[in-house]
Amino acid sequence: QNAKLPNVMILATGGTIAGTGATSTTTVGYTAAKVGVEALIKAVPELSKVANVSGEQVFQIASESMTNEHWLTLAKRVNALLAQPNVDGIVITHGTDTLEETAYFLNLVVKSKKPVVLVGSMRPSTAISADGPINLYNAVVLAGSPDAIGKGVLVALNDQINGARDVTKTNTVTADTFKATELGMLGYIVGGKAHFYRASTRKHTVDTEFDVGSLSALPAVDVAYSYANVGTTAVDAFVAQGDVGIVHAGTGDGSLPARTKPALVAARKKGVIIVRSSRVGQGIVARNGEANDDELDFVVSDTLNPQKARILLMLALTKTHDTKEIQRMFYTY
Ligand SMILES: NC(=O)C[C@H](N)C(=O)O
């Protein structure tokens, strides 16, 4: 322990960063979530020069299997740790598949300005040029950086700092997969230092109205994906199973196909909240653009992608079923 260094807690959840392959050239077909947190820390002795690190294994899963229950457990643990004066920042090691979702969930429910940084890797720990160790080093640097305080939940991979709201996985295999595309990344981690150039204007962490402290479950919300020839199978199934919200991942600017629209309108009449989002990946879904949202009593996702719109809708539904209020939240967070 060095009193001059920040105290950074590493919470491990699994993913490829904790994965192992049969050979050093195995970069696909490896097994995720095998290496424990102590081994991850031990693999990067340089960590002790930038922070007093300690580790905790919260889960050991591939992130495609992340659930709402995992998120509630993780968020409560993060909030409990950040309330301790001897914790300056938290790093969460995580699979990359749903990393952006966990980051955005925490961005909305963490009750602290202290840095929370999600990190993963695209190559397993056993690979040549594994990206996990450098990403972990950078994440710990970032979590211990005073400049990261109050910036919301951050993502550190490939020497870049991205904000939880706008970052997304853009490539299935390459190490430079996490990008905030048009809205832009926040900075770099270079030479053991975090360099910030921008911050999100959207509210997060201590400035949100959401509190998961007393929650043991989240409202049922699913995503209905749109494409040519789509019908009502998904929407009908979601309503039948009792969903209270549906995010429609529409084509283009959140368009509603002629065959699907009546099912969404009927679902809304039954009380289900409908959010129009887009599968495109860039741009605003404009209110009263591709559909008359005022008349249909639908909500638009603004620039949130469908998987993040699902998260905000779940949290919104813990507070209200008023569509005007929910729309306000989509323009706030
Ligand atoms: N690169 C990765 O971490 C992918 C892995 N399927 C996961 O999300 O756990």
Ligand as a Chemical Component Dictionary entry (heavy atoms), coordinates in Angstrom:
data_LIG
# 
_chem_comp.id                   LIG 
_chem_comp.type                 NON-POLYMER 
_chem_comp.pdbx_formal_charge   0 
_chem_comp.three_letter_code    LIG 
# 
loop_
_chem_comp_atom.comp_id 
_chem_comp_atom.atom_id 
_chem_comp_atom.alt_atom_id 
_chem_comp_atom.type_symbol 
_chem_comp_atom.charge 
_chem_comp_atom.model_Cartn_x 
_chem_comp_atom.model_Cartn_y 
_chem_comp_atom.model_Cartn_z 
_chem_comp_atom.pdbx_ordinal 
LIG N1 N1 N 0 -14.655 -10.208 -26.313 1 
LIG C1 C1 C 0 -15.563 -10.675 -25.463 2 
LIG O1 O1 O 0 -15.460 -10.406 -24.289 3 
LIG C2 C2 C 0 -16.717 -11.463 -26.021 4 
LIG C3 C3 C 0 -17.390 -12.448 -25.102 5 
LIG N2 N2 N 0 -18.385 -13.181 -25.834 6 
LIG C4 C4 C 0 -18.082 -11.761 -23.925 7 
LIG O2 O2 O 0 -18.756 -10.791 -24.099 8 
LIG O3 O3 O 0 -17.976 -12.230 -22.822 9 
# 
loop_
_chem_comp_bond.comp_id 
_chem_comp_bond.atom_id_1 
_chem_comp_bond.atom_id_2 
_chem_comp_bond.value_order 
_chem_comp_bond.pdbx_ordinal 
LIG N1 C1 SING 1 
LIG C1 O1 DOUB 2 
LIG C1 C2 SING 3 
LIG C2 C3 SING 4 
LIG C3 N2 SING 5 
LIG C3 C4 SING 6 
LIG C4 O2 DOUB 7 
LIG C4 O3 SING 8 
# 
